[in-house]
C-alpha cells in the first residue's frame, strides 16, 4: 500500500494515468509536476478538478464542502 509508484511515463500507475486523462491540466503536458499536486474526485468517482502544488489545501475547502454537502 505504501510502495513507491510512478505517476508519469510509460510505467505510471493506472490511477494516475486515469486522473491525468480526466484532468490534463493547463500545461503543455498532463504530467504531474510535483508531489503535492492534488486531484479532486467526487462520490461518483469522477475526477472533477486538479490543483497545482502551489495551491494550499485550504484553498480547495469550499469545493470539498460542496462535494461532501
C-alpha positions as CSV (number, residue, x, y, z in Angstrom):
1,X,0.0,0.0,0.0
2,X,2.8,2.4,0.7
3,X,5.1,1.3,-2.1
4,X,6.7,3.9,-4.4
5,X,4.8,4.2,-7.7
6,X,5.4,6.1,-10.9
7,X,3.0,8.9,-11.7
8,X,4.4,9.8,-15.1
9,X,5.8,8.0,-18.1
10,X,5.2,4.6,-19.5
11,X,5.1,2.9,-16.1
12,X,2.7,5.3,-14.4
13,X,0.2,3.7,-12.1
14,X,-3.2,3.2,-13.7
15,X,-4.8,5.6,-11.2
16,X,-2.6,8.4,-12.3
17,X,-3.0,7.6,-16.0
18,X,-6.7,7.9,-15.5
19,X,-6.5,11.1,-13.3
20,X,-4.3,12.8,-15.9
21,X,-6.6,11.8,-18.8
22,X,-9.6,13.2,-17.0
23,X,-7.9,16.3,-15.7
24,X,-5.0,17.1,-18.0
25,X,-4.3,20.5,-16.5
26,X,-3.4,23.7,-18.2
27,X,0.2,23.0,-19.1
28,X,1.7,21.6,-22.3
29,X,2.0,18.2,-20.7
30,X,-0.5,16.4,-18.4
31,X,2.3,15.1,-16.3
32,X,2.2,15.5,-12.6
33,X,4.8,18.2,-11.8
34,X,5.4,17.7,-8.1
35,X,4.4,15.5,-5.1
36,X,1.8,18.0,-3.8
37,X,-0.3,18.2,-7.0
38,X,-3.9,17.4,-6.0
39,X,-6.8,15.8,-7.8
40,X,-10.4,16.1,-6.5
41,X,-12.7,13.1,-7.2
42,X,-16.4,13.2,-6.4
43,X,-18.5,10.5,-4.8
44,X,-19.5,9.2,-8.3
45,X,-15.8,8.5,-9.0
46,X,-15.4,11.4,-11.4
47,X,-12.2,13.5,-11.4
48,X,-13.7,17.0,-11.1
49,X,-10.6,19.2,-10.5
50,X,-6.9,19.4,-10.5
51,X,-4.7,21.7,-8.4
52,X,-1.1,22.7,-8.8
53,X,1.4,22.1,-6.0
54,X,1.2,25.8,-5.0
55,X,-2.5,25.7,-4.2
56,X,-2.8,25.1,-0.4
57,X,-5.4,22.6,0.8
58,X,-7.3,25.4,2.5
59,X,-7.9,27.0,-0.9
60,X,-10.0,23.9,-2.0
61,X,-12.0,23.6,1.2
62,X,-15.1,25.3,-0.4
63,X,-15.1,22.8,-3.2
64,X,-14.7,19.9,-0.7
65,X,-17.6,21.2,1.3
66,X,-19.8,21.4,-1.9
67,X,-19.0,17.8,-2.8
68,X,-19.5,16.5,0.7
69,X,-22.6,18.6,1.5
